[in-house]
Amino acid sequence: MGSLTDELQRREAVARVEAEELRGRVAELAERLAGVEERLSRLVRPARGCSGCQPATGSPAGGRGYIISSVVGSRTVFSSV
């Protein structure tokens, strides 16, 4: 049976490995979060100027898209997403 010092060193090594794995996961999640926040910011800006949104039932996407109308100057502009 190992000594108390050996057991403490083993536990420390296990904890260090776990800490390193968690740091890696945190870094990966931070990168994913940055990407999602960027995508969200691109979606929020156009939505603020959106005056209407309706399903695009006859769209080439098979009805999975939307027609968005925005007022630009004195004109209403339609775009699909």
QUIRA-V143646 format. One record per residue. N is the residue number from 1. RES is the residue in three letters. SS is DSSP state (H for helix, E for strand, - for the rest). BURIAL is I if it has 16 or more other C-alpha atoms within 10 Angstrom, else O. Layout:
# QUIRA-V143646
((N RES SS BURIAL) (N RES SS BURIAL))
This chain:
# QUIRA-V143646
((1 MET - O) (2 GLY - O) (3 SER - O) (4 LEU H O) (5 THR H O) (6 ASP H O) (7 GLU H O) (8 LEU H O) (9 GLN H O) (10 ARG H O) (11 ARG H O) (12 GLU H O) (13 ALA H O) (14 VAL H O) (15 ALA H O) (16 ARG H O) (17 VAL H O) (18 GLU H O) (19 ALA H O) (20 GLU H O) (21 GLU H O) (22 LEU H O) (23 ARG H O) (24 GLY H O) (25 ARG H O) (26 VAL H O) (27 ALA H O) (28 GLU H O) (29 LEU H O) (30 ALA H O) (31 GLU H O) (32 ARG H O) (33 LEU H O) (34 ALA H O) (35 GLY H O) (36 VAL H O) (37 GLU H O) (38 GLU H O) (39 ARG H O) (40 LEU H O) (41 SER H O) (42 ARG H O) (43 LEU H O) (44 VAL H O) (45 ARG H O) (46 PRO H O) (47 ALA H O) (48 ARG H O) (49 GLY - O) (50 CYS E I) (51 SER E O) (52 GLY E O) (53 CYS E O) (54 GLN E O) (55 PRO E O) (56 ALA E I) (57 THR - O) (58 GLY - O) (59 SER - O) (60 PRO - O) (61 ALA - O) (62 GLY - O) (63 GLY - O) (64 ARG - O) (65 GLY E I) (66 TYR E I) (67 ILE E I) (68 ILE E I) (69 SER E I) (70 SER E I) (71 VAL E O) (72 VAL E O) (73 GLY - O) (74 SER - O) (75 ARG E O) (76 THR E O) (77 VAL E O) (78 PHE E O) (79 SER E O) (80 SER E O) (81 VAL - O))
